[in-house]
Amino acid sequence: MRWLMGWAVLLLLVRPVGAAEQELELSIDGRTTLATLRTPTAMGPNTPLVVMTHGTLAHKDMEVIQGIAKALEQRGIASLAHTLSLWLDRRKGMYDCATRHDYVAGDAVAEIGAWVAKAKSMSRLVVALGHSRGGNQVARYLTAGEASPVAGAVLLAPVTAKAEADLRASYAQTYGKPLEPLLEKATKAVAAGRGGEWMDAPGFIYCRNAVVTARAFASFYAADAAQDTAALVARMKLPVLVLAATKDTVVPDVVASFASTADSSGGRVQLDKIEDADHFFRDLFAEDVADRIADFIKQMR
């Protein structure tokens, strides 16, 4: 019994009394998508709620998402972390590279929108957050319509145009075959209305020997203006907080990419650095991120 009482005390220390964690489901285009809602002790319609979108092929329960969500909860901020379906029903965990790939970067727009709508039914102050490529997808969502659906956005180590160009440039070195013939085949198939045609690719994003549709391959490897997250942010009217990690080796040019946008925004776009953090803001760096987000939200209230 003594060890059981010890665990009870530990749980009380880790999670504030009255805080809650709830698994949610939402049907989008015939697929069931999953999310985790974390609410602080005093949750009401005026409690800020952050809708969190993960990075490439990832999920709502990855360390960076969970760590920041729990840190936000301790600061009286709710979060709704969802998993992008990537056209799979009830997807959990990392996308299995052995599974065929048939999704495009823009698919996230509808799913983010659906979860934002859900969030707005619970809170008057909703903020959209995206990590890595999720940051770009949040920016795509926020520039898809004229009216701003959220009070503000937080882009955490967002993918940049240079990072996408580097992905293309390193394809041959990474996978042993040139990108150009594969991309030409994919773009021709899409142009001919055969975007659902399957291709065998030596590599696709992080996956080796992938089976992928032409539309998916073209979406991630063809140069596209929508890949320039900084340019999308420049088009917005709502407040945006961009957070860069100084030891980020995945997207090392966040500061360089967003500096001019932030400088010319009149304070609408805030660019901040988390010193010594890497791309995934592990451990105490999640607390630093939560502090920045809490300060950002205070400015909007």
C-alpha positions in Angstrom: 0.0 0.0 0.0 2.9 2.4 0.7 4.2 2.2 -2.9 0.6 2.8 -4.1 0.3 5.9 -2.0 3.6 7.1 -3.3 2.4 6.8 -6.9 -0.8 8.8 -6.0 1.3 11.6 -4.6 3.6 11.6 -7.6 0.6 11.8 -10.0 -0.8 14.8 -8.0 2.6 16.5 -8.4 2.8 15.9 -12.1 -0.8 16.8 -13.0 -2.7 19.7 -11.4 -5.9 18.7 -9.6 -8.9 19.3 -11.9 -6.8 19.1 -15.1 -8.1 16.7 -17.7 -7.0 14.7 -20.7 -9.5 13.4 -23.2 -9.2 11.5 -26.5 -11.4 12.9 -29.2 -12.5 11.6 -32.6 -13.6 13.5 -35.7 -14.9 12.2 -39.0 -13.3 14.0 -41.9 -14.0 12.9 -45.5 -15.1 9.4 -44.3 -12.0 8.9 -42.1 -11.9 8.9 -38.3 -9.1 11.2 -37.1 -7.8 11.3 -33.6 -6.8 14.1 -31.1 -6.0 14.6 -27.5 -7.6 17.5 -25.6 -5.7 18.6 -22.5 -7.4 21.1 -20.3 -6.1 23.0 -17.2 -7.8 23.1 -13.9 -10.0 26.1 -14.6 -11.2 25.4 -18.2 -13.9 27.7 -19.6 -14.9 29.5 -22.8 -12.2 32.2 -22.1 -9.4 29.6 -21.6 -7.0 29.9 -24.5 -6.9 26.7 -26.6 -3.9 25.8 -28.9 -4.6 23.4 -31.8 -1.4 21.5 -32.4 -0.2 20.0 -35.8 2.7 17.7 -35.8 5.5 17.4 -38.4 6.2 15.1 -41.3 4.8 11.5 -41.0 4.5 12.1 -37.2 1.6 12.0 -34.8 -0.1 13.8 -31.9 1.7 11.7 -29.2 5.3 12.5 -30.2 7.6 14.0 -27.6 7.7 17.6 -28.8 3.9 17.8 -29.0 3.2 16.1 -25.7 5.9 18.0 -23.8 4.7 21.4 -25.0 1.0 20.5 -24.4 1.7 19.5 -20.8 3.8 22.6 -20.2 0.9 24.8 -21.6 -1.5 23.1 -19.3 0.6 24.1 -16.3 0.3 27.7 -17.5 -3.5 27.6 -17.7 -3.6 27.0 -21.5 -5.6 24.1 -23.1 -4.4 22.2 -26.1 -5.9 20.1 -28.8 -3.2 17.9 -30.5 -4.4 16.0 -33.6 -3.0 13.4 -35.8 -3.1 14.0 -39.6 -4.8 11.0 -41.2 -2.6 10.8 -44.3 -5.7 9.1 -45.7 -5.6 6.3 -43.2 -8.5 5.6 -40.8 -7.7 6.1 -37.1 -4.0 6.6 -37.7 -1.7 6.2 -34.7 2.0 6.5 -34.3 4.5 7.2 -37.0 3.5 6.5 -40.5 4.7 3.0 -41.5 7.1 3.4 -44.4 6.0 0.0 -45.7 2.5 1.4 -46.2 1.7 2.8 -49.6 1.8 6.6 -49.7 -1.1 8.5 -51.2 -1.4 11.9 -49.6 -0.3 15.5 -50.5 0.9 18.3 -48.4 -2.3 20.3 -48.9 -4.5 17.6 -47.5 -3.7 18.9 -44.0 -5.6 22.1 -44.7 -9.1 20.5 -44.4 -8.1 18.5 -41.3 -6.6 21.5 -39.5 -9.7 23.5 -40.3 -12.0 20.7 -38.9 -10.1 20.6 -35.6 -10.0 24.4 -35.4 -13.8 24.5 -35.8 -14.0 21.9 -33.0 -11.7 24.0 -30.8 -13.8 27.2 -31.5 -16.8 25.4 -30.0 -14.9 25.1 -26.7 -12.9 28.4 -26.5 -13.2 32.0 -27.7 -9.4 32.3 -28.1 -8.0 29.6 -30.4 -4.4 29.6 -31.6 -3.0 27.3 -34.3 0.4 25.8 -33.7 2.5 23.8 -36.2 5.8 22.1 -35.8 8.3 21.6 -38.7 6.3 20.8 -41.9 3.2 21.1 -39.7 4.2 24.8 -39.5 4.0 25.1 -43.2 0.7 23.3 -43.3 -0.7 25.6 -40.7 0.4 28.6 -42.8 -1.2 27.0 -45.8 -4.5 26.7 -43.9 -4.3 30.2 -42.6 -3.8 31.7 -46.1 -6.5 29.5 -47.7 -9.3 31.9 -46.9 -9.8 35.6 -46.4 -11.2 35.6 -42.8 -8.8 34.6 -40.1 -10.2 31.6 -38.3 -7.9 31.8 -35.3 -6.6 34.6 -33.0 -3.0 33.9 -33.8 -0.5 31.3 -35.0 2.7 29.7 -33.5 5.2 28.2 -36.0 7.7 26.0 -34.2 10.9 25.4 -36.3 8.8 25.6 -39.5 10.0 24.2 -42.7 11.4 26.8 -45.0 11.7 27.1 -48.8 15.5 26.4 -48.5 14.9 23.3 -46.5 12.5 22.0 -49.2 15.1 22.9 -51.9 17.8 21.1 -49.9 15.6 18.0 -49.7 15.4 17.9 -53.5 19.1 18.6 -53.9 20.1 15.8 -51.6 17.8 13.2 -53.1 20.5 11.5 -55.2 23.0 11.4 -52.4 20.4 10.0 -50.0 18.8 7.4 -52.2 21.4 6.7 -54.8 19.3 7.7 -57.8 18.6 11.1 -59.4 15.4 12.9 -58.5 14.7 14.5 -61.9 13.5 11.4 -63.9 11.2 10.3 -61.1 9.8 13.8 -60.6 9.2 14.2 -64.4 7.4 10.9 -64.5 5.2 12.0 -61.5 4.4 15.5 -62.9 3.5 14.1 -66.3 1.2 11.6 -64.8 -0.5 14.3 -62.7 -0.9 16.6 -65.7 -2.5 13.7 -67.6 -5.0 13.1 -64.9 -3.3 10.0 -63.7 -2.2 11.3 -60.3 -3.3 8.1 -58.6 -0.9 6.0 -60.6 1.5 4.1 -58.4 5.3 4.5 -58.6 8.2 2.5 -57.1 10.6 5.1 -55.7 14.0 4.5 -54.1 13.0 7.0 -51.5 10.1 9.2 -50.4 10.6 11.8 -47.7 12.1 9.7 -44.9 11.2 6.3 -46.4 13.4 4.0 -48.5 12.0 1.8 -51.3 8.6 3.4 -51.1 5.5 2.8 -53.2 3.9 6.2 -53.8 1.3 7.8 -56.1 2.4 10.3 -58.7 0.4 13.0 -57.0 2.1 12.4 -53.6 5.6 12.4 -55.1 5.0 15.6 -57.1 3.5 17.3 -54.1 6.6 16.8 -51.9 9.3 17.1 -54.5 8.1 19.6 -57.1 9.0 23.2 -56.4 5.9 25.0 -55.2 5.4 28.6 -53.9 3.4 27.2 -51.0 6.5 25.6 -49.6 7.8 29.1 -48.7 6.4 29.4 -45.2 7.9 32.9 -44.7 6.1 34.2 -47.8 2.8 32.7 -46.6 3.3 34.4 -43.2 3.9 37.7 -45.0 0.4 37.5 -46.6 -1.4 37.0 -43.2 -2.9 39.7 -41.1 -3.1 37.9 -37.8 -0.3 37.8 -35.1 2.3 35.1 -35.7 5.0 33.8 -33.4 7.9 32.0 -35.1 10.2 30.1 -32.8 13.6 28.9 -34.0 16.0 26.4 -32.3 19.6 27.6 -32.3 20.9 24.0 -32.7 18.4 22.9 -35.3 20.1 20.8 -37.9 16.8 19.8 -39.7 15.7 23.4 -40.5 18.8 25.5 -39.6 17.7 28.6 -41.5 14.5 29.6 -39.7 15.9 32.9 -38.4 17.4 33.8 -41.8 14.2 33.0 -43.6 11.8 34.9 -41.4 14.0 37.9 -40.3 12.9 40.2 -43.1 9.3 39.3 -42.7 9.4 40.0 -39.0 11.3 43.2 -39.5 8.8 44.6 -42.0 5.6 43.4 -40.1 5.4 46.2 -37.6 5.4 43.8 -34.8 2.7 41.5 -36.2 5.3 38.7 -36.8 7.5 37.9 -33.8 10.7 35.9 -34.3 12.3 34.4 -31.3 15.1 31.9 -30.6 15.3 29.1 -28.1 18.9 28.9 -27.2 20.6 25.5 -27.4 17.4 23.7 -28.4 17.4 21.3 -31.3 14.6 20.7 -33.8 12.5 18.8 -31.3 12.7 21.1 -28.2 13.3 18.2 -25.8 13.0 18.2 -22.0 13.2 21.7 -20.4 13.2 23.4 -23.8 9.5 22.6 -24.0 9.1 24.8 -21.0 10.9 27.6 -22.8 8.5 27.2 -25.7 5.5 27.2 -23.5 6.7 30.4 -21.8 7.0 32.1 -25.2 3.5 30.9 -26.2 2.0 32.1 -22.9 3.5 35.6 -23.4 2.3 35.6 -27.0 -1.3 34.7 -25.9 -1.3 37.4 -23.2 -0.7 40.0 -25.9 -3.9 39.0 -27.7 -6.2 38.9 -24.6 
